[in-house]
Amino acid sequence: MKNPLNVGIYIYFMIVAERPFLDGKVIMYLSKNSNAYVLRCFYKRIRVGYCYFDKDYNNDGKIIYVDDLIVEEKYQRKGLGTMMMKYIICLAELEGKSVNLTSTINAIQFYRTLGLRKRRDSSQMYYKPA
Ligand SMILES: CC(C)(COP(=O)(O)OP(=O)(O)OC[C@H]1O[C@@H](n2cnc3c(N)ncnc32)[C@H](O)[C@@H]1OP(=O)(O)O)[C@@H](O)C(=O)NCCC(=O)NCCS
């Protein structure tokens, strides 16, 4: 695999050692539509989670905006949300960008475990690479 961050490349995650879920095998697929990048997780051809993000058009491309991150209810708390966010954080680290998003109240703790910080008096959260 030349560049695992290229759009359109399938990435197989073997994360048995980390957390033995869904047979330890999920496919994450990154694609791009006209407005945004779309990260989708599949298990046995079922879409179990997705995330929309944009890294191009605002703030001179210095910020990756995460628009939507959803894991199907049945598949929540199995590490899929973490996997997608880690992918985006990894992109941000590689490209020297920040990650910004608006969190639902329920998801604030989830994002905190990933190192995002919450802005005071706002539901906005952000990650800045060191
Ligand atoms: C928020 C969401 C994306 C998290 O995805 P997920 O795959 O369920 O999360 P993970 O399994 O990777 O969770 C990792 C850790 O984050 C924390 N966490 C996740 N969901 C949490 C919740 N609802 N409440 C508190 N902590 C939570 C826990 O520490 C969890 O680790 P644990 O399961 O070992 O305790 C998912 O619950 C979801 O789609 N929710 C509905 C839509 C939504 O609110 N999306 C966010 C929009 S900004």
PDBQT file of the ligand as one rigid body, heavy atoms in Angstrom, charges set to zero:
ROOT
HETATM    1  C1  LIG A 201     -20.628   9.437  19.975  1.00  0.00    +0.000 C 
HETATM    2  C2  LIG A 201     -20.370   8.194  19.123  1.00  0.00    +0.000 C 
HETATM    3  C3  LIG A 201     -19.933   8.617  17.714  1.00  0.00    +0.000 C 
HETATM    4  C4  LIG A 201     -19.264   7.364  19.788  1.00  0.00    +0.000 C 
HETATM    5  O1  LIG A 201     -18.937   6.253  18.964  1.00  0.00    +0.000 OA
HETATM    6  P1  LIG A 201     -18.680   4.824  19.599  1.00  0.00    +0.000 P 
HETATM    7  O2  LIG A 201     -18.188   3.908  18.555  1.00  0.00    +0.000 OA
HETATM    8  O3  LIG A 201     -19.914   4.376  20.303  1.00  0.00    +0.000 OA
HETATM    9  O4  LIG A 201     -17.553   5.159  20.694  1.00  0.00    +0.000 OA
HETATM   10  P2  LIG A 201     -16.333   4.236  21.187  1.00  0.00    +0.000 P 
HETATM   11  O5  LIG A 201     -16.775   2.833  21.345  1.00  0.00    +0.000 OA
HETATM   12  O6  LIG A 201     -15.174   4.465  20.283  1.00  0.00    +0.000 OA
HETATM   13  O7  LIG A 201     -16.075   4.895  22.625  1.00  0.00    +0.000 OA
HETATM   14  C5  LIG A 201     -14.781   5.133  23.139  1.00  0.00    +0.000 C 
HETATM   15  C6  LIG A 201     -14.904   5.727  24.511  1.00  0.00    +0.000 C 
HETATM   16  O8  LIG A 201     -15.551   7.002  24.468  1.00  0.00    +0.000 OA
HETATM   17  C7  LIG A 201     -16.386   7.148  25.615  1.00  0.00    +0.000 C 
HETATM   18  N1  LIG A 201     -17.784   7.175  25.198  1.00  0.00    +0.000 N 
HETATM   19  C8  LIG A 201     -18.315   6.769  24.035  1.00  0.00    +0.000 A 
HETATM   20  N2  LIG A 201     -19.656   6.995  23.994  1.00  0.00    +0.000 NA
HETATM   21  C9  LIG A 201     -19.954   7.562  25.188  1.00  0.00    +0.000 A 
HETATM   22  C10 LIG A 201     -21.167   8.030  25.772  1.00  0.00    +0.000 A 
HETATM   23  N3  LIG A 201     -22.339   7.986  25.135  1.00  0.00    +0.000 N 
HETATM   24  N4  LIG A 201     -21.118   8.542  27.040  1.00  0.00    +0.000 NA
HETATM   25  C11 LIG A 201     -19.951   8.624  27.708  1.00  0.00    +0.000 A 
HETATM   26  N5  LIG A 201     -18.761   8.184  27.203  1.00  0.00    +0.000 NA
HETATM   27  C12 LIG A 201     -18.772   7.672  25.955  1.00  0.00    +0.000 A 
HETATM   28  C13 LIG A 201     -16.111   5.945  26.509  1.00  0.00    +0.000 C 
HETATM   29  O9  LIG A 201     -15.020   6.263  27.356  1.00  0.00    +0.000 OA
HETATM   30  C14 LIG A 201     -15.716   4.894  25.491  1.00  0.00    +0.000 C 
HETATM   31  O10 LIG A 201     -14.901   3.878  26.018  1.00  0.00    +0.000 OA
HETATM   32  P3  LIG A 201     -15.596   2.597  26.760  1.00  0.00    +0.000 P 
HETATM   33  O11 LIG A 201     -16.658   2.066  25.847  1.00  0.00    +0.000 OA
HETATM   34  O12 LIG A 201     -14.434   1.663  26.945  1.00  0.00    +0.000 OA
HETATM   35  O13 LIG A 201     -16.153   3.125  28.056  1.00  0.00    +0.000 OA
HETATM   36  C15 LIG A 201     -21.631   7.289  19.014  1.00  0.00    +0.000 C 
HETATM   37  O14 LIG A 201     -22.075   6.966  20.312  1.00  0.00    +0.000 OA
HETATM   38  C16 LIG A 201     -22.794   7.925  18.256  1.00  0.00    +0.000 C 
HETATM   39  O15 LIG A 201     -22.893   7.782  17.034  1.00  0.00    +0.000 OA
HETATM   40  N6  LIG A 201     -23.697   8.610  18.970  1.00  0.00    +0.000 N 
HETATM   41  C17 LIG A 201     -24.887   9.208  18.382  1.00  0.00    +0.000 C 
HETATM   42  C18 LIG A 201     -24.566  10.342  17.431  1.00  0.00    +0.000 C 
HETATM   43  C19 LIG A 201     -23.707  11.422  18.051  1.00  0.00    +0.000 C 
HETATM   44  O16 LIG A 201     -24.016  11.958  19.101  1.00  0.00    +0.000 OA
HETATM   45  N7  LIG A 201     -22.620  11.743  17.347  1.00  0.00    +0.000 N 
HETATM   46  C20 LIG A 201     -21.724  12.809  17.713  1.00  0.00    +0.000 C 
HETATM   47  C21 LIG A 201     -22.080  14.005  16.909  1.00  0.00    +0.000 C 
HETATM   48  S1  LIG A 201     -20.975  15.336  17.235  1.00  0.00    +0.000 SA
ENDROOT
TORSDOF 0
